[in-house]
Amino acid sequence: MSENSLVPKEKKEIGSPTARNIAPTYLKSRTDLPPGMVVKENAPAMHAADRKKFVCYMPNHLQSHPLPSHASGDKNDKSKDLKIRKKIWLLVEEESLTNTSWLFNIVSLLNKEGFELAGKIATPQSVITSLLKDLSHEGINVTGTAEARSGDMGIYFENLISICLQDKISDIHIEKRAWNSVVRLRKHGDMIPFDRNISNSDAERLSSIIYNIFASEQGVMFREDEFQVATVDWNARGESVKLRYQSLPTYLGGFDVVLRVLPIGNDEEVITPLEDLGYSPQQVKSLLEISGRPHGALIIAGTTGSGKSTTLKNLLMYINRARNFRCKIYTIEDPPEYRIPFVSQIPVNRAQAEKEGKNGFSEPLKAVMRGDPDILMLGEIRDHETSDGLQKATQSGHQVLSTIHATRALGIPPRLLNFGLDLTLLGSPDFLTGLIYQRLLPVLCPHCSIPFRDIITSSSSTQDITDLAQRLEEVADLGHDNIRVRSSHGCEKCNGMSIIDRTVCAEIIAPDLKVLHAIENNNIKLAEHYWLETSDNDRDSMNMTGKSVLEHGLYKMRQGIVSPYDIETTFGQVNSTLQRRKELSELLAEIAGNTHE
Ligand SMILES: [Zn+2]
C-alpha cells in the first residue's frame, strides 16, 4: 500500500467513528489514534534529538496475526511475517514534517531497520513525548474500548484473506439483509457459507473498514446506498493480493459487498503447463502453434471466471521463454490479475476514465504501439476503440492476444463485426488465427463421488434421473463409461463439497480457409459446419479438433472427472452438440438442394 493511498490529502475530521479508522493527516491527542501499538525499536542509530521528534506507530490492521489453526506451508519462513509486522505509520512533529531532507534521512534509517512506511501523520510534540514515554516499557497497546471492535474486524478480515489464499477462494461476498447478515465464499465455482453469525453492525463495520482503510480510492466514505467500485491492495502472509471491490445496495436497506480475490503470488516465474489447466495435449499444441506465429490475433471468449487470464498469463510466459526472452511483450489490463515476469504490464482503470469522459484504453494503446512491441496482450475487446486497436496492432505485424465476451468460439467474429471491423478483415488468413471459447467445470472428488449407474438403479431414482440417463445414452456408454456425480455430503478430503478443483473445457479453432471464407460471407452457420466437419467423430479420442466445448466436457465426464449435472448447468443438454451437427448438415443440404434447382 502506498503512502499516498493511505493518507488523504485534505485534513480528515477525526472525531467521527468511521473517519477514525483511517490514518488522519493530523492528530490532536493520542486517543485519536486507531487501535494499535507504539513500536519499541525506534531507530537506535539516530541522533537523540531527532529521536524525540517522531514516533513509530503500528495500527492493528497493519499487524500480522496468527494464522488459522489449519494453516500450513511457510510456517518456518519468519522473514515474510516480519516484513508485514514492520509496516508502520510515522507520527511526526508538524514542523519537521515540512523538512523533506530530514524526513528522507529518517525514512532511510527506518528502512534499514526493517520498517516499511505506510503513512505519516502530523502530531503535536506533547503527544509524541507522551507516546515515547511508554517506550521505556515493552511496546504498548493503544486500544480504546470503543475502538476495539473495529480492530477485531481488521483481524477478522486479515484471517479471511489468509483463508482465501490457502483455499483458492475466488470471491468474498458480504451480504447484509434486514434480518441478518452472512459472509459467503466462492470456491471451485460454488457459493459456500463462511460466517452465518455475523451481526448486521459487524457486516457494516467490516465493509466500511475494507473500503475506507484499504481501498485505493481515498477521501470517499463507504456508503450502503451506493454502487461503489474500488481496488484494494493487501499484503498477507508475505503474499500480495489485489481485491476488486464492488458494493451493491439491495432491497429493504441491505447491501452486498463482493470482493474478487486476485492473488498476485510469489511463484510468478513458474509456468503452469497448459495441460494442468485442463486442455487436451492436442489443444495445447494448437494453442502454442497459434501464439508462436509472428502476427495474428488469438482471442479467448468465456464468462467471468472461466480461466481466461490464467491461460493468457501462462501462454505469454511460454512464448517469452520459447523466444529466449528476446521479444518485447506489453499487456494492457484493467486491472492486471497476475504479475507476469519480463513483461511490461500497463494497468488501466476504465471505470475511472469513463467518469472523466475518456475511453481509458486508447491512450495506453497508442503509447504501447509507439513503444516498440512484438507481442501485445489486450485485457478485453469490448468496444470500437479496443477492436480498432486490435486491428491496427495486428495489421502492423504484431501478435495480439485478447479476450472478448461471446458464448462460443464462432461467436467471436460477429462480436468483432458489431465493434466495427469489416468482413474482409475478419475473413483474412492473417487476422483471426485463433478463436477459443472456454469454461471451467468443477472436478469431482474421487473419494466420495458416486457412479451414476448406482443412482439409476437405486429405488429413489426419479423421472429427472431417467430423462438424464436417456440423454446420456446418446453420448456415452452407461454400462462401461465411468460417469460419476457429486455425493450430497462430500467427505473429509473435499471439505464436504464433493469437488476438489476446476478444469478447463474448451473449443479451439484455428480457422482454415474454408471456415474463413464462410466468415467473410457472414455465414457463421456454414463456418460452424465446416469446423465441426474436421472432427474425427470418435468420442473416445483425445483429439479435440472440430469438437465443441461440450464435447470436450463429455470426454471428461466419461472419465469420471466432471459431473453430467455440472455439464448441463454450464452448456445445456448433454446431447445438444449432436443435435446441432444433425441440424446443420440438414440445413446446409437443404440450401445446397435449393441452389441446384
Ligand atoms: Zn470427497
Residues whose N, C-alpha, C, O or C-beta is under 5 A from the ligand:
A	BS01	ZN	C445 H447 C448 G490 C491 K493 C494 S498
